[in-house]
Amino acid sequence: MKTAWVLIAMLAAIPLSRSSAAQSFLSKQPARLTVAAEPPARVVAGRSFTIDLRLSPISGVHVYAPGNPNYIPVAIEILPSPGIKAEPAVFPPGEDLFFGPLKESVKVYSAPFAVKLPLSLDPKIVKAGETVVRGKVSYQACDDRVCFPPQSAPFEARLTVTRRRS
Protein backbone atom coordinates (compact mmCIF):
# COMPACT_ATOMS: atom_id res chain seq x y z
CA MET A 1 0.00 0.00 0.00
CA LYS A 2 2.89 2.34 0.82
CA THR A 3 4.27 1.82 -2.72
CA ALA A 4 0.96 2.92 -4.24
CA TRP A 5 1.00 6.18 -2.23
CA VAL A 6 4.58 6.89 -3.28
CA LEU A 7 3.62 6.33 -6.93
CA ILE A 8 0.61 8.66 -6.60
CA ALA A 9 2.77 11.35 -4.98
CA MET A 10 5.36 11.07 -7.77
CA LEU A 11 2.69 11.37 -10.47
CA ALA A 12 1.12 14.37 -8.73
CA ALA A 13 4.50 16.12 -8.75
CA ILE A 14 4.80 15.94 -12.56
CA PRO A 15 3.65 19.25 -14.04
CA LEU A 16 0.86 18.65 -16.53
CA SER A 17 -0.90 21.42 -18.39
CA ARG A 18 -4.62 20.84 -18.92
CA SER A 19 -4.36 22.13 -22.45
CA SER A 20 -1.53 19.76 -23.37
CA ALA A 21 -3.40 16.82 -21.82
CA ALA A 22 -6.56 17.79 -23.69
CA GLN A 23 -4.65 18.29 -26.95
CA SER A 24 -3.00 14.90 -26.55
CA PHE A 25 -6.37 13.24 -25.96
CA LEU A 26 -8.08 15.03 -28.84
CA SER A 27 -5.23 14.41 -31.29
CA LYS A 28 -5.68 10.67 -30.74
CA GLN A 29 -9.35 10.80 -31.77
CA PRO A 30 -10.02 9.34 -35.22
CA ALA A 31 -11.54 11.72 -37.78
CA ARG A 32 -15.27 11.19 -38.03
CA LEU A 33 -15.85 13.54 -40.98
CA THR A 34 -13.90 13.88 -44.22
CA VAL A 35 -13.63 17.19 -46.05
CA ALA A 36 -12.85 17.81 -49.72
CA ALA A 37 -12.74 21.31 -51.26
CA GLU A 38 -13.87 21.70 -54.86
CA PRO A 39 -12.97 25.16 -56.20
CA PRO A 40 -13.98 26.41 -59.64
CA ALA A 41 -11.42 25.86 -62.43
CA ARG A 42 -10.71 29.62 -62.67
CA VAL A 43 -11.80 32.68 -60.75
CA VAL A 44 -11.71 36.34 -61.67
CA ALA A 45 -10.46 38.76 -59.01
CA GLY A 46 -13.26 41.20 -58.19
CA ARG A 47 -16.08 38.75 -59.02
CA SER A 48 -17.90 36.49 -56.56
CA PHE A 49 -17.42 32.73 -56.80
CA THR A 50 -18.22 29.65 -54.73
CA ILE A 51 -16.13 26.81 -53.37
CA ASP A 52 -18.04 23.60 -52.69
CA LEU A 53 -17.00 21.69 -49.59
CA ARG A 54 -17.93 18.02 -49.70
CA LEU A 55 -18.38 16.74 -46.15
CA SER A 56 -18.85 13.05 -45.41
CA PRO A 57 -19.57 11.69 -41.93
CA ILE A 58 -18.18 8.20 -41.40
CA SER A 59 -20.67 5.34 -41.38
CA GLY A 60 -22.84 5.17 -38.27
CA VAL A 61 -22.36 8.75 -37.10
CA HIS A 62 -24.12 12.05 -37.59
CA VAL A 63 -23.08 15.67 -37.17
CA TYR A 64 -25.43 18.47 -36.21
CA ALA A 65 -26.80 20.91 -38.76
CA PRO A 66 -26.71 24.65 -37.90
CA GLY A 67 -29.73 25.90 -35.97
CA ASN A 68 -29.97 23.25 -33.27
CA PRO A 69 -29.94 25.01 -29.91
CA ASN A 70 -27.84 23.27 -27.23
CA TYR A 71 -25.81 21.27 -29.79
CA ILE A 72 -22.47 21.87 -31.50
CA PRO A 73 -23.22 22.28 -35.21
CA VAL A 74 -20.91 21.96 -38.19
CA ALA A 75 -19.13 25.31 -38.63
CA ILE A 76 -16.83 26.60 -41.37
CA GLU A 77 -14.01 29.05 -40.76
CA ILE A 78 -11.95 30.63 -43.53
CA LEU A 79 -8.52 31.56 -42.21
CA PRO A 80 -7.75 35.26 -42.67
CA SER A 81 -5.73 36.06 -45.77
CA PRO A 82 -5.15 39.44 -47.43
CA GLY A 83 -7.57 40.10 -50.27
CA ILE A 84 -9.91 37.17 -49.58
CA LYS A 85 -13.42 38.06 -48.45
CA ALA A 86 -15.75 35.30 -47.26
CA GLU A 87 -19.51 35.46 -46.88
CA PRO A 88 -21.35 33.10 -44.50
CA ALA A 89 -21.36 29.46 -45.59
CA VAL A 90 -24.59 28.10 -47.08
CA PHE A 91 -25.62 24.74 -45.60
CA PRO A 92 -28.21 22.33 -47.00
CA PRO A 93 -31.22 21.50 -44.84
CA GLY A 94 -30.49 18.82 -42.26
CA GLU A 95 -32.41 15.58 -41.96
CA ASP A 96 -34.71 14.95 -38.99
CA LEU A 97 -33.40 12.67 -36.27
CA PHE A 98 -35.59 11.72 -33.31
CA PHE A 99 -33.45 11.02 -30.27
CA GLY A 100 -35.57 8.76 -28.05
CA PRO A 101 -33.74 9.07 -24.72
CA LEU A 102 -34.26 12.87 -24.72
CA LYS A 103 -37.56 12.74 -26.64
CA GLU A 104 -36.49 15.43 -29.07
CA SER A 105 -35.99 15.92 -32.79
CA VAL A 106 -32.83 17.52 -34.15
CA LYS A 107 -31.49 18.33 -37.61
CA VAL A 108 -28.41 16.32 -38.56
CA TYR A 109 -26.28 15.16 -41.47
CA SER A 110 -25.58 11.42 -41.55
CA ALA A 111 -24.82 11.14 -45.27
CA PRO A 112 -22.42 13.12 -47.48
CA PHE A 113 -23.46 16.74 -48.01
CA ALA A 114 -22.12 19.88 -49.68
CA VAL A 115 -21.63 23.33 -48.17
CA LYS A 116 -21.27 26.38 -50.43
CA LEU A 117 -18.61 28.94 -49.52
CA PRO A 118 -19.26 32.30 -51.24
CA LEU A 119 -16.00 34.23 -51.68
CA SER A 120 -14.48 37.11 -53.58
CA LEU A 121 -10.92 38.31 -54.17
CA ASP A 122 -9.89 41.96 -54.00
CA PRO A 123 -8.23 42.68 -57.38
CA LYS A 124 -6.03 45.35 -55.76
CA ILE A 125 -4.46 42.73 -53.48
CA VAL A 126 -4.82 39.35 -55.19
CA LYS A 127 -3.08 39.29 -58.56
CA ALA A 128 -3.40 36.86 -61.47
CA GLY A 129 -1.78 33.50 -60.79
CA GLU A 130 -2.40 31.02 -58.00
CA THR A 131 -3.72 31.71 -54.53
CA VAL A 132 -4.84 29.38 -51.76
CA VAL A 133 -7.90 29.60 -49.53
CA ARG A 134 -7.41 27.77 -46.24
CA GLY A 135 -9.92 27.01 -43.54
CA LYS A 136 -11.27 24.46 -41.14
CA VAL A 137 -14.49 22.61 -40.48
CA SER A 138 -15.44 22.23 -36.82
CA TYR A 139 -17.97 19.60 -35.76
CA GLN A 140 -19.10 17.18 -33.12
CA ALA A 141 -19.97 13.68 -34.28
CA CYS A 142 -22.33 11.36 -32.42
CA ASP A 143 -23.61 7.85 -32.91
CA ASP A 144 -26.76 6.36 -31.41
CA ARG A 145 -25.12 5.98 -27.99
CA VAL A 146 -22.48 8.67 -27.46
CA CYS A 147 -21.26 12.06 -28.64
CA PHE A 148 -17.53 12.23 -29.29
CA PRO A 149 -15.30 15.20 -28.37
CA PRO A 150 -15.56 18.17 -30.77
CA GLN A 151 -13.04 18.07 -33.62
CA SER A 152 -11.92 20.13 -36.58
CA ALA A 153 -10.58 19.24 -40.01
CA PRO A 154 -8.44 21.59 -42.13
CA PHE A 155 -9.02 22.18 -45.82
CA GLU A 156 -7.46 24.19 -48.61
CA ALA A 157 -8.56 25.17 -52.09
CA ARG A 158 -6.02 26.19 -54.73
CA LEU A 159 -7.39 28.87 -57.05
CA THR A 160 -6.22 29.92 -60.47
CA VAL A 161 -6.88 33.67 -60.59
CA THR A 162 -7.29 35.49 -63.91
CA ARG A 163 -7.53 39.19 -64.72
CA ARG A 164 -10.87 40.88 -65.08
CA ARG A 165 -11.77 41.52 -68.68
CA SER A 166 -13.23 44.92 -69.45
TANORHU-V737435 format. One record per pair of residues at least 4 apart in sequence whose C-alpha atoms are under 6 Angstrom apart, sorted by the first residue. I is the first residue (numbers start at 1). J is the second residue. D is the distance in Angstrom with one decimal. If there is no record, write none. Layout:
i/j/d
I/J/D
I/J/D
This chain:
i/j/d
18/22/6.0
19/23/5.9
20/24/6.0
23/27/5.8
32/57/5.8
32/58/5.4
33/56/5.4
33/57/4.3
33/58/5.8
34/55/5.7
34/56/5.2
35/54/5.7
35/55/4.8
36/53/5.7
36/54/5.1
37/52/5.9
37/53/4.6
37/157/5.8
38/51/5.8
38/52/5.1
39/51/4.6
42/160/5.0
42/161/5.9
43/161/5.0
44/161/5.6
44/162/5.0
44/163/5.9
44/164/5.7
45/121/4.9
45/122/6.0
45/123/4.8
46/121/5.5
46/122/5.4
46/123/5.3
47/120/5.9
48/119/5.7
48/120/4.6
49/118/5.9
49/119/5.5
50/117/5.3
50/118/4.5
50/119/5.9
51/116/5.9
51/117/5.0
52/115/5.8
52/116/4.8
53/114/5.4
53/115/5.1
54/113/5.9
54/114/4.6
55/112/5.6
55/113/5.4
56/112/4.1
61/142/5.4
61/143/4.5
62/109/5.4
62/110/4.3
62/141/5.6
62/142/5.5
63/108/5.5
63/109/5.4
63/140/5.9
63/141/4.7
64/73/4.5
64/108/4.4
65/73/5.2
65/94/5.5
65/107/5.5
65/108/4.9
66/73/5.0
73/139/5.9
74/138/5.6
74/139/4.5
75/137/5.7
75/138/5.1
76/136/6.0
76/137/4.7
77/135/5.3
77/136/5.4
78/135/4.2
79/134/5.6
79/135/4.9
83/121/5.4
83/122/4.8
83/125/5.2
83/126/5.7
84/121/4.8
85/119/5.6
85/120/5.3
86/119/4.5
87/118/5.4
89/116/5.7
89/117/4.8
90/115/5.7
90/116/5.0
91/115/5.0
94/107/4.8
94/108/4.9
94/109/5.6
95/107/5.2
95/108/5.3
96/106/5.8
96/107/4.9
97/105/5.4
97/106/5.3
98/104/5.7
98/105/4.2
99/103/5.7
99/104/5.5
122/126/5.8
128/161/4.8
128/162/4.8
128/163/5.8
129/160/5.7
129/161/5.1
130/159/5.5
130/160/4.7
130/161/5.8
131/158/6.0
131/159/5.3
132/157/5.6
132/158/4.5
132/159/5.9
133/156/5.5
133/157/5.2
134/155/5.8
134/156/4.3
135/154/5.8
135/155/5.4
136/153/5.4
136/154/4.1
136/155/5.7
137/152/5.3
137/153/5.2
138/151/5.8
138/152/4.1
139/150/5.7
139/151/5.6
140/150/4.4
141/148/5.7
142/146/5.6
142/147/4.0
142/148/5.8
